[in-house]
Amino acid sequence: MEAGARGIHWKLLILSCLLADGMSQDFGQTQFICTSVPKDMDICAATLQNSVPGEDLKSTVMQLRETVLQQKETIMNQKETIRELTSKLTRCESQSASEPGDARGGGRRKEMGTKNTMGDVSRGPTDTLAQLSRTLQSLKQRLENLEQFSRTNSSVQANSLKDLLQNKIDDLEKQVLSRVNGLEEGKPGLRNESEQRGRVDSTLTSLHQRITDLEKGQKENRPLDKFQLTFPLRTNYMYAKVKKSLPEMYAFTVCMWLKSNASPGVGTPFSYAVPGQANELVLIEWGNNPMEMLINDKVAKLPFLINDGKWHHICITWTTRDGVWEAYQDGVMRGNGDSLAPYHPIKPQGVLILGQEQDTLGGGFDATQAFVGDMANFNIWDRKLSVGEIYNLATCSSKAQVGNVFSWLETSIEVYGGASKWTFEACRQLN
C-alpha cells in the first residue's frame, strides 16, 4: 500500500516538473531538475539529490510528456476553431444588417439570376427615368405627327384632343422632374416608388390609348401600308401578331425598316414558331451578342449595326440548298455564308410575331428579349431577291416590290399591349 502511494507521489512530482518545463518556454533558457522527495517533507525545502529513476519511471515520463503535448495541440486547434467560428458569425451578422425587410414587414429580398418574364425588366431609378424619357419622346413624336395631320385637315375635334394630350405630356414631364429632384435630395421619395410608378404607368397607358384612338381617325385618309409600329418599352406584353401563317418555303427574303437606340441589344424584331419548334425562323439581337438569324435552331451571326437611333433598311436572303444566306444593310451586302439549316424547308402552319421572341407557339415571351424601337415596311418573299431589287427597296425606288408571302398592311396584323400604329412613310423620313 505504501509502495503504491509512493508511486503516485512520484508521478505527481514528475507531472509538476513537466508542466513547469512547458511554462519555462516563455522565460528563456531555464533548467528544472526532478527528484524524489519523502512523503512528509516539504517539496520546496527539500535538498535535491542525484538519483536516476528506473525504467518504469522513464516510461511514465514519456507517456506524461506525450499527454501534455497532445493536450497543448488540442488547445491550439480549439483556439483556431473558435477564431474561425467568430469570423463566420461576424460575416453573418453584417449580411443580416445589410438586408432590410427581414425584421420589418414592408421589405422583401430580391431573387437573383431568374428571368423576368412578368412585364417590364427590373431596373433602378436611373434606368426607369431613362425609359420614361424615351417613352415621352415617342409620344411627342406621335403628337407632332397628329398636329401636322390636323393642320392639313383643320379638324376641331383633332385640335381639342391634341391640346388635351399636350397637357397630359406636360404633367408627365413634371412627374419625371419631381422624381429626379427626389433622387438628388437623398432619395426621400423612394418609399412611394411603386405608387408613383403605378400612377405614371396608368397615365402612359391612357395617353397611348387616346393617341391610338385619334390616329384611327386617319385610316380613311392614308394608304394602308403607310404606317409604322412603335414598341416604346421592353416588356413581355407589347407585340403584333400577323393574322396568317407562312407557307412552306425553300427560299425566302425578309426585309424591313428599323429604328432603335436600345442597349444592350435591340431585341427581337420578329419570330416565327411552328408546332414542335419555337425557333423555326427568328431575328434577334440579345444582350451584347451580335444580331443573329435562327432557322430551325441553327444560328448565323449577322454584321448589322443599327442601334444608333436612325432608320436603317435591312434584308436577309436564304435558300435551303446548302443553307446559303446574305445580309444587306441600307442596300449594301454586309455579309454572307452557308450551311445555315441546309435542306430544311421553313415549315407552314406557324405563328409569326413582331416584337417578341417565342418560347412556345404564340407565347412564352421574355421581356429581356423584346424589341424596343420602331418598325415599318416588313415584307417577306418566298424567293431570293436580286441585289438590284434589294437596292430599290432601300432607296425607296418606284420600282420597289412588296412581299408576295407577307406584305406590310394594317389589315394584316393585330396589335397588343400598347404597341402602337401611326402614320409613317419611311422614304419621306430619309429626304
Buried (B, 14 or more C-beta within 10 A) or exposed (E): EEEEEEEEBBBEBBBEBBEEBEEEEEEEEEEEEBBBBEEEEEEEEEEEEEEEBEEEBEEBBEEBBEEBEEEEEEEEEEEEEEEEEEEEEEEEEEEEEEEEEEEEEEEEEEEEEEEBEEBBBEEEBEEBBEBBEBBBEBBBBBBEBBBEBBEEEEBEEBBEBBEEBBEBBEEBBEBBEEBEEBBEEEEEBEEEBEEBBEEBBEBBEEBBEBBBEBBEBBBEEBEEBBBBBBBBBBBBBBBBBBEEBBEEBBBBBBBBBBBBEBEEBBBBBBBBBBEEBBBBBBBBBBEEEEBBBBBBEBBBEBEBEBBEEEBBBBBBBBBBEEBBBBBBBBBEBBBEBEEBBBEBBBBEEBBBBBBBBBBEBBBBBBBBBBBBBBBBBBBBBBBBBEBEBBBBBBBBBEEBBBBEBBBBEBEBBEBEBBBBBBBBBBBEBBE
